[in-house]
Amino acid sequence: MLLTSLERIRMLSDEFTSISDDRLTMYIEDASLEVSSLNVPEQYQERLARYLAAHLAVLSITKEQTVIREKVDVIERQYSDPSKNIGLLASKYGQEYQRIMDELADQLKPKKSINLVVL
C-alpha cells in the first residue's frame, strides 16, 4: 500500500522532475513501508511518507560537494564528502520528516500524572 503518490512528491519541488516514475515509485514504496511500521496516527502517515520519499530521492540526485577548506598559495581545495551527511539531516525533506516525528513523539508521550488514593 502506497501512502503517497508521484504527483504529491513532484509538487514539493521541480528537482523531482528529473527522476523517473519507476525510481520515484521505489522511494515511495520504501518510505511507505517504513512509515506504516511506525506507531503514528493515520492522519500523519501520508505526510511522513511524502517527506521520507522526497528525502530518499534527493539523496540519490545530490552529488554536490561543499568546499570546506581552501589554500591560496600553491592552490589547494578540500571538499566535504557528501556521503558523510548522515541521516535525515542531509536534506530539508529529511529534516521536515524528523521535525514531524519529534512533534508526534511529544504528543504521543504519556502524560505524567499522580494518582492519589486517600484511605
Biopython code that builds the backbone (N, CA, C, O; Angstrom):
import numpy as np
from Bio.PDB.StructureBuilder import StructureBuilder

atoms = [
    (1, "MET", "N", (0.836, -1.182, 0.000)),
    (1, "MET", "CA", (0.000, 0.000, 0.000)),
    (1, "MET", "C", (0.883, 1.248, 0.000)),
    (1, "MET", "O", (1.680, 1.451, 0.916)),
    (2, "LEU", "N", (0.739, 2.067, -1.016)),
    (2, "LEU", "CA", (1.500, 3.311, -1.089)),
    (2, "LEU", "C", (0.754, 4.393, -0.315)),
    (2, "LEU", "O", (-0.447, 4.597, -0.492)),
    (3, "LEU", "N", (1.499, 5.080, 0.546)),
    (3, "LEU", "CA", (0.888, 6.096, 1.385)),
    (3, "LEU", "C", (0.884, 7.477, 0.747)),
    (3, "LEU", "O", (0.202, 8.380, 1.232)),
    (4, "THR", "N", (1.629, 7.652, -0.324)),
    (4, "THR", "CA", (1.652, 8.931, -1.033)),
    (4, "THR", "C", (1.742, 8.648, -2.529)),
    (4, "THR", "O", (1.730, 7.486, -2.936)),
    (5, "SER", "N", (1.831, 9.679, -3.345)),
    (5, "SER", "CA", (1.813, 9.486, -4.796)),
    (5, "SER", "C", (2.957, 10.237, -5.473)),
    (5, "SER", "O", (3.583, 11.118, -4.885)),
    (6, "LEU", "N", (3.205, 9.862, -6.713)),
    (6, "LEU", "CA", (4.216, 10.551, -7.522)),
    (6, "LEU", "C", (3.894, 12.040, -7.630)),
    (6, "LEU", "O", (4.779, 12.887, -7.517)),
    (7, "GLU", "N", (2.623, 12.342, -7.850)),
    (7, "GLU", "CA", (2.203, 13.735, -8.026)),
    (7, "GLU", "C", (2.489, 14.571, -6.789)),
    (7, "GLU", "O", (2.952, 15.707, -6.896)),
    (8, "ARG", "N", (2.215, 14.012, -5.616)),
    (8, "ARG", "CA", (2.437, 14.764, -4.375)),
    (8, "ARG", "C", (3.929, 14.989, -4.122)),
    (8, "ARG", "O", (4.314, 16.036, -3.600)),
    (9, "ILE", "N", (4.761, 14.032, -4.483)),
    (9, "ILE", "CA", (6.211, 14.215, -4.335)),
    (9, "ILE", "C", (6.676, 15.299, -5.304)),
    (9, "ILE", "O", (7.443, 16.185, -4.928)),
    (10, "ARG", "N", (6.221, 15.230, -6.523)),
    (10, "ARG", "CA", (6.654, 16.196, -7.542)),
    (10, "ARG", "C", (6.161, 17.611, -7.244)),
    (10, "ARG", "O", (6.772, 18.581, -7.692)),
    (11, "MET", "N", (5.070, 17.742, -6.498)),
    (11, "MET", "CA", (4.579, 19.072, -6.124)),
    (11, "MET", "C", (5.507, 19.755, -5.117)),
    (11, "MET", "O", (5.464, 20.976, -4.968)),
    (12, "LEU", "N", (6.336, 18.985, -4.432)),
    (12, "LEU", "CA", (7.247, 19.576, -3.449)),
    (12, "LEU", "C", (8.297, 20.470, -4.097)),
    (12, "LEU", "O", (8.638, 21.526, -3.565)),
    (13, "SER", "N", (8.809, 20.038, -5.256)),
    (13, "SER", "CA", (9.890, 20.790, -5.895)),
    (13, "SER", "C", (10.099, 20.313, -7.328)),
    (13, "SER", "O", (9.798, 19.169, -7.670)),
    (14, "ASP", "N", (10.622, 21.215, -8.159)),
    (14, "ASP", "CA", (10.934, 20.866, -9.550)),
    (14, "ASP", "C", (12.108, 19.901, -9.661)),
    (14, "ASP", "O", (12.299, 19.280, -10.706)),
    (15, "GLU", "N", (12.890, 19.769, -8.605)),
    (15, "GLU", "CA", (14.058, 18.884, -8.667)),
    (15, "GLU", "C", (13.672, 17.413, -8.863)),
    (15, "GLU", "O", (14.517, 16.601, -9.240)),
    (16, "PHE", "N", (12.404, 17.064, -8.611)),
    (16, "PHE", "CA", (11.973, 15.680, -8.761)),
    (16, "PHE", "C", (11.546, 15.334, -10.185)),
    (16, "PHE", "O", (11.271, 14.171, -10.479)),
    (17, "THR", "N", (11.488, 16.318, -11.065)),
    (17, "THR", "CA", (11.086, 16.041, -12.444)),
    (17, "THR", "C", (12.135, 15.227, -13.196)),
    (17, "THR", "O", (11.815, 14.542, -14.168)),
    (18, "SER", "N", (13.378, 15.301, -12.750)),
    (18, "SER", "CA", (14.444, 14.557, -13.435)),
    (18, "SER", "C", (14.507, 13.089, -13.008)),
    (18, "SER", "O", (15.276, 12.314, -13.578)),
    (19, "ILE", "N", (13.716, 12.705, -12.023)),
    (19, "ILE", "CA", (13.716, 11.322, -11.534)),
    (19, "ILE", "C", (12.595, 10.561, -12.227)),
    (19, "ILE", "O", (11.463, 11.040, -12.293)),
    (20, "SER", "N", (12.907, 9.385, -12.738)),
    (20, "SER", "CA", (11.909, 8.582, -13.458)),
    (20, "SER", "C", (10.789, 8.142, -12.515)),
    (20, "SER", "O", (10.973, 8.067, -11.301)),
    (21, "ASP", "N", (9.625, 7.852, -13.101)),
    (21, "ASP", "CA", (8.483, 7.385, -12.313)),
    (21, "ASP", "C", (8.821, 6.102, -11.561)),
    (21, "ASP", "O", (8.471, 5.955, -10.390)),
    (22, "ASP", "N", (9.503, 5.171, -12.236)),
    (22, "ASP", "CA", (9.852, 3.893, -11.599)),
    (22, "ASP", "C", (10.749, 4.093, -10.382)),
    (22, "ASP", "O", (10.551, 3.474, -9.336)),
    (23, "ARG", "N", (11.719, 4.953, -10.535)),
    (23, "ARG", "CA", (12.659, 5.201, -9.436)),
    (23, "ARG", "C", (11.964, 5.904, -8.272)),
    (23, "ARG", "O", (12.167, 5.542, -7.113)),
    (24, "LEU", "N", (11.159, 6.894, -8.579)),
    (24, "LEU", "CA", (10.439, 7.622, -7.541)),
    (24, "LEU", "C", (9.419, 6.709, -6.848)),
    (24, "LEU", "O", (9.207, 6.813, -5.640)),
    (25, "THR", "N", (8.801, 5.829, -7.609)),
    (25, "THR", "CA", (7.875, 4.852, -7.018)),
    (25, "THR", "C", (8.594, 3.942, -6.042)),
    (25, "THR", "O", (8.038, 3.589, -5.002)),
    (26, "MET", "N", (9.820, 3.558, -6.359)),
    (26, "MET", "CA", (10.610, 2.727, -5.450)),
    (26, "MET", "C", (10.835, 3.453, -4.121)),
    (26, "MET", "O", (10.718, 2.844, -3.058)),
    (27, "TYR", "N", (11.158, 4.756, -4.174)),
    (27, "TYR", "CA", (11.360, 5.526, -2.946)),
    (27, "TYR", "C", (10.062, 5.650, -2.165)),
    (27, "TYR", "O", (10.072, 5.615, -0.935)),
    (28, "ILE", "N", (8.947, 5.796, -2.869)),
    (28, "ILE", "CA", (7.644, 5.873, -2.210)),
    (28, "ILE", "C", (7.327, 4.548, -1.519)),
    (28, "ILE", "O", (6.821, 4.536, -0.397)),
    (29, "GLU", "N", (7.624, 3.432, -2.189)),
    (29, "GLU", "CA", (7.394, 2.113, -1.588)),
    (29, "GLU", "C", (8.229, 1.942, -0.321)),
    (29, "GLU", "O", (7.730, 1.473, 0.702)),
    (30, "ASP", "N", (9.502, 2.327, -0.395)),
    (30, "ASP", "CA", (10.380, 2.215, 0.776)),
    (30, "ASP", "C", (9.876, 3.080, 1.928)),
    (30, "ASP", "O", (9.821, 2.634, 3.074)),
    (31, "ALA", "N", (9.512, 4.312, 1.614)),
    (31, "ALA", "CA", (9.022, 5.232, 2.641)),
    (31, "ALA", "C", (7.699, 4.745, 3.220)),
    (31, "ALA", "O", (7.486, 4.828, 4.430)),
    (32, "SER", "N", (6.814, 4.241, 2.376)),
    (32, "SER", "CA", (5.518, 3.744, 2.842)),
    (32, "SER", "C", (5.680, 2.563, 3.784)),
    (32, "SER", "O", (4.992, 2.475, 4.801)),
    (33, "LEU", "N", (6.580, 1.667, 3.451)),
    (33, "LEU", "CA", (6.842, 0.516, 4.315)),
    (33, "LEU", "C", (7.377, 0.981, 5.673)),
    (33, "LEU", "O", (6.950, 0.497, 6.721)),
    (34, "GLU", "N", (8.298, 1.908, 5.633)),
    (34, "GLU", "CA", (8.884, 2.438, 6.862)),
    (34, "GLU", "C", (7.829, 3.120, 7.733)),
    (34, "GLU", "O", (7.736, 2.845, 8.929)),
    (35, "VAL", "N", (7.048, 3.996, 7.141)),
    (35, "VAL", "CA", (6.052, 4.763, 7.892)),
    (35, "VAL", "C", (4.922, 3.866, 8.392)),
    (35, "VAL", "O", (4.426, 4.061, 9.502)),
    (36, "SER", "N", (4.514, 2.897, 7.597)),
    (36, "SER", "CA", (3.416, 2.018, 8.030)),
    (36, "SER", "C", (3.803, 1.172, 9.236)),
    (36, "SER", "O", (2.926, 0.676, 9.943)),
    (37, "SER", "N", (5.085, 1.000, 9.481)),
    (37, "SER", "CA", (5.527, 0.222, 10.644)),
    (37, "SER", "C", (5.630, 1.077, 11.909)),
    (37, "SER", "O", (5.876, 0.558, 12.997)),
    (38, "LEU", "N", (5.441, 2.395, 11.758)),
    (38, "LEU", "CA", (5.514, 3.294, 12.911)),
    (38, "LEU", "C", (4.175, 3.352, 13.631)),
    (38, "LEU", "O", (3.120, 3.121, 13.040)),
    (39, "ASN", "N", (4.241, 3.659, 14.894)),
    (39, "ASN", "CA", (3.021, 3.817, 15.683)),
    (39, "ASN", "C", (2.637, 5.295, 15.694)),
    (39, "ASN", "O", (2.777, 5.981, 16.706)),
    (40, "VAL", "N", (2.143, 5.774, 14.534)),
    (40, "VAL", "CA", (1.731, 7.173, 14.416)),
    (40, "VAL", "C", (0.292, 7.213, 13.918)),
    (40, "VAL", "O", (-0.150, 6.302, 13.218)),
    (41, "PRO", "N", (-0.442, 8.267, 14.276)),
    (41, "PRO", "CA", (-1.821, 8.375, 13.794)),
    (41, "PRO", "C", (-1.881, 8.363, 12.270)),
    (41, "PRO", "O", (-0.985, 8.872, 11.597)),
    (42, "GLU", "N", (-2.942, 7.780, 11.742)),
    (42, "GLU", "CA", (-3.109, 7.617, 10.300)),
    (42, "GLU", "C", (-3.078, 8.950, 9.552)),
    (42, "GLU", "O", (-2.602, 9.014, 8.419)),
    (43, "GLN", "N", (-3.579, 10.006, 10.178)),
    (43, "GLN", "CA", (-3.630, 11.308, 9.506)),
    (43, "GLN", "C", (-2.245, 11.870, 9.209)),
    (43, "GLN", "O", (-2.124, 12.776, 8.385)),
    (44, "TYR", "N", (-1.198, 11.361, 9.853)),
    (44, "TYR", "CA", (0.167, 11.840, 9.614)),
    (44, "TYR", "C", (0.944, 10.950, 8.644)),
    (44, "TYR", "O", (2.016, 11.335, 8.179)),
    (45, "GLN", "N", (0.423, 9.783, 8.340)),
    (45, "GLN", "CA", (1.195, 8.805, 7.577)),
    (45, "GLN", "C", (1.521, 9.265, 6.154)),
    (45, "GLN", "O", (2.650, 9.080, 5.700)),
    (46, "GLU", "N", (0.569, 9.854, 5.446)),
    (46, "GLU", "CA", (0.856, 10.303, 4.072)),
    (46, "GLU", "C", (1.935, 11.366, 4.077)),
    (46, "GLU", "O", (2.863, 11.325, 3.269)),
    (47, "ARG", "N", (1.814, 12.307, 4.979)),
    (47, "ARG", "CA", (2.788, 13.404, 5.072)),
    (47, "ARG", "C", (4.187, 12.881, 5.392)),
    (47, "ARG", "O", (5.166, 13.304, 4.777)),
    (48, "LEU", "N", (4.281, 11.976, 6.342)),
    (48, "LEU", "CA", (5.576, 11.396, 6.689)),
    (48, "LEU", "C", (6.164, 10.628, 5.504)),
    (48, "LEU", "O", (7.350, 10.759, 5.201)),
    (49, "ALA", "N", (5.338, 9.832, 4.841)),
    (49, "ALA", "CA", (5.811, 9.058, 3.683)),
    (49, "ALA", "C", (6.272, 9.986, 2.567)),
    (49, "ALA", "O", (7.268, 9.707, 1.899)),
    (50, "ARG", "N", (5.555, 11.085, 2.361)),
    (50, "ARG", "CA", (5.915, 12.044, 1.313)),
    (50, "ARG", "C", (7.298, 12.635, 1.577)),
    (50, "ARG", "O", (8.142, 12.668, 0.682)),
    (51, "TYR", "N", (7.530, 13.098, 2.799)),
    (51, "TYR", "CA", (8.812, 13.727, 3.099)),
    (51, "TYR", "C", (9.957, 12.718, 3.150)),
    (51, "TYR", "O", (11.082, 13.038, 2.766)),
    (52, "LEU", "N", (9.679, 11.507, 3.618)),
    (52, "LEU", "CA", (10.735, 10.494, 3.639)),
    (52, "LEU", "C", (11.087, 10.067, 2.212)),
    (52, "LEU", "O", (12.266, 9.903, 1.899)),
    (53, "ALA", "N", (10.104, 9.886, 1.354)),
    (53, "ALA", "CA", (10.371, 9.527, -0.048)),
    (53, "ALA", "C", (11.138, 10.647, -0.748)),
    (53, "ALA", "O", (12.068, 10.385, -1.511)),
    (54, "ALA", "N", (10.748, 11.890, -0.486)),
    (54, "ALA", "CA", (11.460, 13.032, -1.083)),
    (54, "ALA", "C", (12.911, 13.065, -0.596)),
    (54, "ALA", "O", (13.824, 13.347, -1.372)),
    (55, "HIS", "N", (13.116, 12.782, 0.667)),
    (55, "HIS", "CA", (14.475, 12.748, 1.227)),
    (55, "HIS", "C", (15.323, 11.683, 0.511)),
    (55, "HIS", "O", (16.453, 11.949, 0.102)),
    (56, "LEU", "N", (14.766, 10.489, 0.369)),
    (56, "LEU", "CA", (15.495, 9.410, -0.312)),
    (56, "LEU", "C", (15.804, 9.783, -1.757)),
    (56, "LEU", "O", (16.896, 9.505, -2.251)),
    (57, "ALA", "N", (14.855, 10.406, -2.430)),
    (57, "ALA", "CA", (15.056, 10.805, -3.822)),
    (57, "ALA", "C", (16.129, 11.876, -3.945)),
    (57, "ALA", "O", (16.973, 11.808, -4.839)),
    (58, "VAL", "N", (16.106, 12.850, -3.067)),
    (58, "VAL", "CA", (17.101, 13.933, -3.110)),
    (58, "VAL", "C", (18.506, 13.385, -2.868)),
    (58, "VAL", "O", (19.467, 13.825, -3.498)),
    (59, "LEU", "N", (18.617, 12.436, -1.965)),
    (59, "LEU", "CA", (19.941, 11.855, -1.713)),
    (59, "LEU", "C", (20.493, 11.171, -2.951)),
    (59, "LEU", "O", (21.706, 11.128, -3.155)),
    (60, "SER", "N", (19.605, 10.636, -3.775)),
    (60, "SER", "CA", (20.063, 9.928, -4.976)),
    (60, "SER", "C", (20.528, 10.880, -6.074)),
    (60, "SER", "O", (21.305, 10.487, -6.944)),
    (61, "ILE", "N", (20.056, 12.135, -6.040)),
    (61, "ILE", "CA", (20.451, 13.073, -7.103)),
    (61, "ILE", "C", (21.457, 14.118, -6.641)),
    (61, "ILE", "O", (22.042, 14.821, -7.465)),
    (62, "THR", "N", (21.665, 14.230, -5.333)),
    (62, "THR", "CA", (22.593, 15.229, -4.806)),
    (62, "THR", "C", (24.011, 14.706, -4.899)),
    (62, "THR", "O", (24.362, 13.711, -4.264)),
    (63, "LYS", "N", (24.802, 15.365, -5.674)),
    (63, "LYS", "CA", (26.203, 14.983, -5.821)),
    (63, "LYS", "C", (27.115, 16.159, -5.468)),
    (63, "LYS", "O", (28.326, 16.115, -5.683)),
    (64, "GLU", "N", (26.503, 17.209, -4.922)),
    (64, "GLU", "CA", (27.273, 18.403, -4.608)),
    (64, "GLU", "C", (28.315, 18.140, -3.538)),
    (64, "GLU", "O", (28.111, 17.363, -2.605)),
    (65, "GLN", "N", (29.415, 18.803, -3.707)),
    (65, "GLN", "CA", (30.438, 18.791, -2.687)),
    (65, "GLN", "C", (30.624, 20.224, -2.230)),
    (65, "GLN", "O", (30.635, 21.150, -3.041)),
    (66, "THR", "N", (30.767, 20.396, -0.954)),
    (66, "THR", "CA", (30.974, 21.716, -0.387)),
    (66, "THR", "C", (32.445, 21.913, -0.100)),
    (66, "THR", "O", (33.106, 21.030, 0.447)),
    (67, "VAL", "N", (32.955, 23.073, -0.471)),
    (67, "VAL", "CA", (34.346, 23.400, -0.162)),
    (67, "VAL", "C", (34.424, 23.671, 1.330)),
    (67, "VAL", "O", (33.720, 24.540, 1.844)),
    (68, "ILE", "N", (35.278, 22.929, 2.028)),
    (68, "ILE", "CA", (35.419, 23.146, 3.468)),
    (68, "ILE", "C", (36.757, 23.787, 3.826)),
    (68, "ILE", "O", (36.953, 24.248, 4.951)),
    (69, "ARG", "N", (37.686, 23.812, 2.850)),
    (69, "ARG", "CA", (38.971, 24.438, 3.113)),
    (69, "ARG", "C", (39.617, 24.810, 1.795)),
    (69, "ARG", "O", (39.621, 24.029, 0.843)),
    (70, "GLU", "N", (40.171, 26.029, 1.753)),
    (70, "GLU", "CA", (40.905, 26.481, 0.571)),
    (70, "GLU", "C", (42.231, 27.061, 1.023)),
    (70, "GLU", "O", (42.330, 27.691, 2.076)),
    (71, "LYS", "N", (43.228, 26.837, 0.220)),
    (71, "LYS", "CA", (44.548, 27.377, 0.488)),
    (71, "LYS", "C", (44.963, 28.146, -0.760)),
    (71, "LYS", "O", (44.869, 27.609, -1.863)),
    (72, "VAL", "N", (45.413, 29.376, -0.618)),
    (72, "VAL", "CA", (45.714, 30.218, -1.773)),
    (72, "VAL", "C", (47.085, 29.907, -2.359)),
    (72, "VAL", "O", (47.206, 29.721, -3.570)),
    (73, "ASP", "N", (48.116, 29.846, -1.529)),
    (73, "ASP", "CA", (49.463, 29.581, -2.008)),
    (73, "ASP", "C", (49.566, 28.112, -2.396)),
    (73, "ASP", "O", (49.231, 27.237, -1.598)),
    (74, "VAL", "N", (50.015, 27.839, -3.584)),
    (74, "VAL", "CA", (50.071, 26.500, -4.164)),
    (74, "VAL", "C", (48.658, 25.888, -4.110)),
    (74, "VAL", "O", (48.423, 24.839, -3.509)),
    (75, "ILE", "N", (47.795, 26.556, -4.729)),
    (75, "ILE", "CA", (46.343, 26.335, -4.723)),
    (75, "ILE", "C", (45.940, 24.934, -4.253)),
    (75, "ILE", "O", (46.342, 23.923, -4.829)),
    (76, "GLU", "N", (45.153, 24.912, -3.215)),
    (76, "GLU", "CA", (44.680, 23.665, -2.625)),
    (76, "GLU", "C", (43.220, 23.855, -2.240)),
    (76, "GLU", "O", (42.861, 24.895, -1.688)),
    (77, "ARG", "N", (42.387, 22.887, -2.516)),
    (77, "ARG", "CA", (40.968, 22.964, -2.167)),
    (77, "ARG", "C", (40.535, 21.615, -1.614)),
    (77, "ARG", "O", (40.830, 20.573, -2.200)),
    (78, "GLN", "N", (39.845, 21.637, -0.500)),
    (78, "GLN", "CA", (39.361, 20.409, 0.114)),
    (78, "GLN", "C", (37.838, 20.446, 0.153)),
    (78, "GLN", "O", (37.237, 21.434, 0.576)),
    (79, "TYR", "N", (37.227, 19.358, -0.293)),
    (79, "TYR", "CA", (35.769, 19.269, -0.354)),
    (79, "TYR", "C", (35.254, 18.341, 0.736)),
    (79, "TYR", "O", (35.952, 17.439, 1.199)),
    (80, "SER", "N", (34.009, 18.592, 1.130)),
    (80, "SER", "CA", (33.368, 17.676, 2.071)),
    (80, "SER", "C", (32.927, 16.435, 1.305)),
    (80, "SER", "O", (32.724, 16.473, 0.092)),
    (81, "ASP", "N", (32.789, 15.372, 2.017)),
    (81, "ASP", "CA", (32.308, 14.132, 1.428)),
    (81, "ASP", "C", (30.790, 14.103, 1.575)),
    (81, "ASP", "O", (30.296, 14.034, 2.701)),
    (82, "PRO", "N", (30.018, 14.153, 0.458)),
    (82, "PRO", "CA", (28.558, 14.191, 0.589)),
    (82, "PRO", "C", (27.989, 12.971, 1.293)),
    (82, "PRO", "O", (26.894, 13.040, 1.851)),
    (83, "SER", "N", (28.705, 11.862, 1.279)),
    (83, "SER", "CA", (28.198, 10.669, 1.957)),
    (83, "SER", "C", (28.322, 10.778, 3.471)),
    (83, "SER", "O", (27.785, 9.940, 4.196)),
    (84, "LYS", "N", (29.020, 11.797, 3.957)),
    (84, "LYS", "CA", (29.148, 11.980, 5.397)),
    (84, "LYS", "C", (27.977, 12.754, 5.983)),
    (84, "LYS", "O", (27.892, 12.919, 7.200)),
    (85, "ASN", "N", (27.068, 13.233, 5.127)),
    (85, "ASN", "CA", (25.848, 13.869, 5.622)),
    (85, "ASN", "C", (24.946, 12.753, 6.126)),
    (85, "ASN", "O", (24.167, 12.168, 5.374)),
    (86, "ILE", "N", (25.068, 12.483, 7.381)),
    (86, "ILE", "CA", (24.431, 11.292, 7.942)),
    (86, "ILE", "C", (22.960, 11.524, 8.229)),
    (86, "ILE", "O", (22.571, 12.530, 8.822)),
    (87, "GLY", "N", (22.163, 10.579, 7.797)),
    (87, "GLY", "CA", (20.774, 10.518, 8.188)),
    (87, "GLY", "C", (19.856, 11.572, 7.605)),
    (87, "GLY", "O", (20.096, 12.132, 6.536)),
    (88, "LEU", "N", (18.808, 11.813, 8.345)),
    (88, "LEU", "CA", (17.736, 12.687, 7.890)),
    (88, "LEU", "C", (18.146, 14.145, 7.781)),
    (88, "LEU", "O", (17.488, 14.913, 7.078)),
    (89, "LEU", "N", (19.197, 14.541, 8.447)),
    (89, "LEU", "CA", (19.630, 15.940, 8.412)),
    (89, "LEU", "C", (20.300, 16.313, 7.095)),
    (89, "LEU", "O", (20.628, 17.478, 6.875)),
    (90, "ALA", "N", (20.504, 15.342, 6.227)),
    (90, "ALA", "CA", (21.187, 15.582, 4.964)),
    (90, "ALA", "C", (20.327, 16.317, 3.939)),
    (90, "ALA", "O", (20.851, 16.806, 2.938)),
    (91, "SER", "N", (19.021, 16.403, 4.170)),
    (91, "SER", "CA", (18.155, 17.135, 3.234)),
    (91, "SER", "C", (17.073, 17.875, 4.005)),
    (91, "SER", "O", (16.760, 17.537, 5.147)),
    (92, "LYS", "N", (16.509, 18.888, 3.363)),
    (92, "LYS", "CA", (15.427, 19.646, 4.011)),
    (92, "LYS", "C", (14.184, 18.778, 4.181)),
    (92, "LYS", "O", (13.386, 19.013, 5.089)),
    (93, "TYR", "N", (14.011, 17.783, 3.322)),
    (93, "TYR", "CA", (12.861, 16.887, 3.440)),
    (93, "TYR", "C", (13.051, 15.926, 4.612)),
    (93, "TYR", "O", (12.101, 15.627, 5.336)),
    (94, "GLY", "N", (14.253, 15.454, 4.790)),
    (94, "GLY", "CA", (14.557, 14.606, 5.939)),
    (94, "GLY", "C", (14.430, 15.380, 7.242)),
    (94, "GLY", "O", (13.980, 14.840, 8.252)),
    (95, "GLN", "N", (14.827, 16.643, 7.215)),
    (95, "GLN", "CA", (14.693, 17.488, 8.399)),
    (95, "GLN", "C", (13.222, 17.704, 8.750)),
    (95, "GLN", "O", (12.852, 17.692, 9.924)),
    (96, "GLU", "N", (12.389, 17.901, 7.738)),
    (96, "GLU", "CA", (10.945, 18.077, 7.980)),
    (96, "GLU", "C", (10.342, 16.784, 8.512)),
    (96, "GLU", "O", (9.511, 16.824, 9.420)),
    (97, "TYR", "N", (10.741, 15.638, 7.966)),
    (97, "TYR", "CA", (10.293, 14.332, 8.464)),
    (97, "TYR", "C", (10.658, 14.202, 9.938)),
    (97, "TYR", "O", (9.827, 13.802, 10.753)),
    (98, "GLN", "N", (11.895, 14.539, 10.281)),
    (98, "GLN", "CA", (12.346, 14.434, 11.670)),
    (98, "GLN", "C", (11.585, 15.397, 12.573)),
    (98, "GLN", "O", (11.251, 15.048, 13.706)),
    (99, "ARG", "N", (11.307, 16.600, 12.087)),
    (99, "ARG", "CA", (10.554, 17.587, 12.878)),
    (99, "ARG", "C", (9.155, 17.054, 13.204)),
    (99, "ARG", "O", (8.689, 17.169, 14.338)),
    (100, "ILE", "N", (8.493, 16.474, 12.204)),
    (100, "ILE", "CA", (7.156, 15.917, 12.421)),
    (100, "ILE", "C", (7.225, 14.768, 13.428)),
    (100, "ILE", "O", (6.391, 14.674, 14.328)),
    (101, "MET", "N", (8.216, 13.901, 13.271)),
    (101, "MET", "CA", (8.367, 12.770, 14.196)),
    (101, "MET", "C", (8.609, 13.256, 15.626)),
    (101, "MET", "O", (8.058, 12.697, 16.575)),
    (102, "ASP", "N", (9.430, 14.294, 15.779)),
    (102, "ASP", "CA", (9.687, 14.838, 17.118)),
    (102, "ASP", "C", (8.415, 15.423, 17.715)),
    (102, "ASP", "O", (8.138, 15.239, 18.901)),
    (103, "GLU", "N", (7.649, 16.120, 16.901)),
    (103, "GLU", "CA", (6.382, 16.699, 17.354)),
    (103, "GLU", "C", (5.405, 15.605, 17.765)),
    (103, "GLU", "O", (4.729, 15.726, 18.787)),
    (104, "LEU", "N", (5.328, 14.544, 16.978)),
    (104, "LEU", "CA", (4.445, 13.430, 17.308)),
    (104, "LEU", "C", (4.894, 12.721, 18.576)),
    (104, "LEU", "O", (4.064, 12.304, 19.383)),
    (105, "ALA", "N", (6.190, 12.582, 18.754)),
    (105, "ALA", "CA", (6.712, 11.921, 19.945)),
    (105, "ALA", "C", (6.273, 12.678, 21.195)),
    (105, "ALA", "O", (5.920, 12.073, 22.207)),
    (106, "ASP", "N", (6.300, 14.012, 21.114)),
    (106, "ASP", "CA", (5.862, 14.827, 22.243)),
    (106, "ASP", "C", (4.365, 14.652, 22.492)),
    (106, "ASP", "O", (3.929, 14.580, 23.640)),
    (107, "GLN", "N", (3.578, 14.584, 21.410)),
    (107, "GLN", "CA", (2.129, 14.439, 21.544)),
    (107, "GLN", "C", (1.729, 13.055, 22.048)),
    (107, "GLN", "O", (0.786, 12.920, 22.827)),
    (108, "LEU", "N", (2.452, 12.030, 21.600)),
    (108, "LEU", "CA", (2.081, 10.656, 21.932)),
    (108, "LEU", "C", (2.678, 10.174, 23.252)),
    (108, "LEU", "O", (2.311, 9.117, 23.765)),
    (109, "LYS", "N", (3.596, 10.962, 23.789)),
    (109, "LYS", "CA", (4.220, 10.593, 25.057)),
    (109, "LYS", "C", (3.154, 10.616, 26.152)),
    (109, "LYS", "O", (2.402, 11.584, 26.268)),
    (110, "PRO", "N", (3.089, 9.568, 26.943)),
    (110, "PRO", "CA", (2.084, 9.568, 28.004)),
    (110, "PRO", "C", (2.346, 10.709, 28.984)),
    (110, "PRO", "O", (3.480, 10.963, 29.390)),
    (111, "LYS", "N", (1.274, 11.376, 29.343)),
    (111, "LYS", "CA", (1.387, 12.474, 30.290)),
    (111, "LYS", "C", (1.607, 11.902, 31.683)),
    (111, "LYS", "O", (0.956, 10.936, 32.083)),
    (112, "LYS", "N", (2.524, 12.505, 32.409)),
    (112, "LYS", "CA", (2.781, 12.050, 33.773)),
    (112, "LYS", "C", (1.689, 12.600, 34.679)),
    (112, "LYS", "O", (1.305, 13.766, 34.592)),
    (113, "SER", "N", (1.219, 11.754, 35.521)),
    (113, "SER", "CA", (0.200, 12.184, 36.459)),
    (113, "SER", "C", (0.400, 11.449, 37.779)),
    (113, "SER", "O", (1.065, 10.415, 37.852)),
    (114, "ILE", "N", (-0.181, 12.003, 38.782)),
    (114, "ILE", "CA", (-0.079, 11.399, 40.105)),
    (114, "ILE", "C", (-1.484, 10.940, 40.484)),
    (114, "ILE", "O", (-2.435, 11.720, 40.464)),
    (115, "ASN", "N", (-1.591, 9.686, 40.821)),
    (115, "ASN", "CA", (-2.855, 9.155, 41.295)),
    (115, "ASN", "C", (-2.757, 8.986, 42.802)),
    (115, "ASN", "O", (-1.943, 8.209, 43.301)),
    (116, "LEU", "N", (-3.577, 9.705, 43.504)),
    (116, "LEU", "CA", (-3.582, 9.638, 44.957)),
    (116, "LEU", "C", (-4.833, 8.923, 45.420)),
    (116, "LEU", "O", (-5.940, 9.184, 44.949)),
    (117, "VAL", "N", (-4.632, 8.044, 46.326)),
    (117, "VAL", "CA", (-5.769, 7.364, 46.940)),
    (117, "VAL", "C", (-5.722, 7.681, 48.424)),
    (117, "VAL", "O", (-4.710, 7.441, 49.083)),
    (118, "VAL", "N", (-6.809, 8.217, 48.948)),
    (118, "VAL", "CA", (-6.878, 8.554, 50.361)),
    (118, "VAL", "C", (-7.583, 7.429, 51.078)),
    (118, "VAL", "O", (-8.692, 7.037, 50.718)),
    (119, "LEU", "N", (-6.920, 6.914, 52.102)),
    (119, "LEU", "CA", (-7.509, 5.828, 52.891)),
    (119, "LEU", "C", (-8.008, 6.318, 54.211)),
    (119, "LEU", "O", (-8.534, 5.535, 55.002)),
]
sb = StructureBuilder()
sb.init_structure("model")
sb.init_model(0)
sb.init_chain("A")
sb.init_seg("    ")
for serial, (resi, resn, name, xyz) in enumerate(atoms, 1):
    if name == "N":
        sb.init_residue(resn, " ", resi, " ")
    sb.init_atom(name, np.array(xyz, "f"), 0.0, 1.0, " ", f" {name:<3s}", serial, name[0])
structure = sb.get_structure()
